Amino acid sequence: MSLIEELVASGRHRLLIGGEWRDASDGAQITVLDPATAEPITAVPSGSVADGLAAVDAAAQAAPAWADTPPRVRAEILRAAFEALVDRADAFAELIVREMGKALREAKAEVLYAAEFFRWFSGEAVRNLGSIATAPEGDKRIISIHQPVGVSLLVTPWNFPAAMATRKIGPAIAAGCTMILKPASDTPLTALAIGALLEEVGVPPGVVNVVPTSRSGEVVGAMLDDPRVRKLSFTGSTEVGKLLLEKAARHVVNCSMELGGNAPFVVFEDADLDAAVEGAMVAKMRNGGQSCIAANRIYVHAAVADAFADRFAAAMAATRVGVGLDPSTELGPLINLQAAEGIAELVDQTASHGAQVRVGGRRPDRPGFFFEPTVLTDVRPDDPILATEIFGPVAPIVTFETEEEAIDLANGTLWGLAAYVYTGDLARGLRVAEAIEAGMVGINRGLISDPAAPFGGVKESGLGREGAHEGLMEFLETKYIAASW
Ligand code: NAD
């Protein structure tokens, strides 16, 4: 039995509120599509405003006992969740492929990455350290402690349906917060399966509630309007993030925002070109280009631009496109029709401005939402494609002449999430990494994500960090106690 069949047979494909699996209060449903065929897989309830508020009730009721639960107990639940997810990695990977489309090998990698957040935060749960100091005037002690921020609303995107959820659930559990997870409506099943897994490993009722909905604006808005919700942890587009920051302002809700990116990938003339091509394939093509840290703008020094473009185009052309469940597939479909059509239009537009389509450039003639791996050269530095979060397997290449120009080009965007630099000179790599306005920089690496590292952006890419010790701190508030004795 597949995990989807198991969830449906046990009724755990429904809303998880206060430890109960329920239908939506008004019976509404979301149809989940398989992006490789455009056919429906199943339907899940679409939470209403009343369901969202019922989840806030459940989380608020469970909050005091959960905050008082010993950190060791919370740590061991997270450790058990890590082990359970690793044990079931194949079943989860298949589920992710079905509703999200990515290649099976990438789905498996995502599940293991997602599980690592449970393991990492299992360790962090027992490292909520405070401090004590004598005040400079000697009149008192300054005691700082960190307490759970409270009921937390977690809103996640569809591109990493497991990892984006565990990257928030892990630290929230570690900190002693209760929560409502609102997954993307394209991928609700993975979130519900994680809810079921957490229930199995002993997370008490009401601590983790899962409310998929196709009425995100309304339902998330109503939850943010409830003064018991004290935290919003959002991962998604900058556009929606800005809307939610405005809504969160009403009750001054504590916000962590992981928003969009537009990562530059800079290749200097002294780089190892084979390594740069390999890194660009990872940075561009991981998750079919549907990643917030995807290399969107490839800047190559003019002296090596042709050599790089030839080798990179050959690697892109060799990428095997197919349905995600086929183990030989390297690139699956995009998430939905709108995404596939949007990318086709963007490529046509860029070509009409004079860019050369070196490889790909079209939607293949098959069902589902596929797009060919595409390389565009001779892209003008001011082309609109470079100011767009492409979110697909399309790589525009621009040439530069000097280090200063490369830094200016890299910084010429409102986003600042990730950046990549390839050079044989580590001093140059570090100098450029310091000058680039981004929350994360890979030097001679195309893969940077790590649960032990602080993930997040500057400028319009967000506020706060996930993973590392910082990820725990996002779910804690500092209290200062002035004491005399
Ligand atoms: P999105 O902003 O459309 O949706 C994100 C989440 O917000 C989903 O759960 C969605 O249902 C919900 N949502 C949409 N409109 C809403 C509204 N008006 N009110 C409340 N909630 C609303 O993003 P997406 O298409 O799901 O994901 C892709 C985006 O996510 C990209 O911009 C990508 O860069 C970003 N992303 C960022 C990170 C990061 O760590 N910085 C990681 C992954 C994805």
Residues whose N, C-alpha, C, O or C-beta is under 5 A from the ligand:
A	BS01	NAD	V155 T156 P157 W158 K182 P183 A184 S185 S216 G217 V220 T235 G236 S237 T238 V240 E258 L259 G260 G261 S291 C292 S461
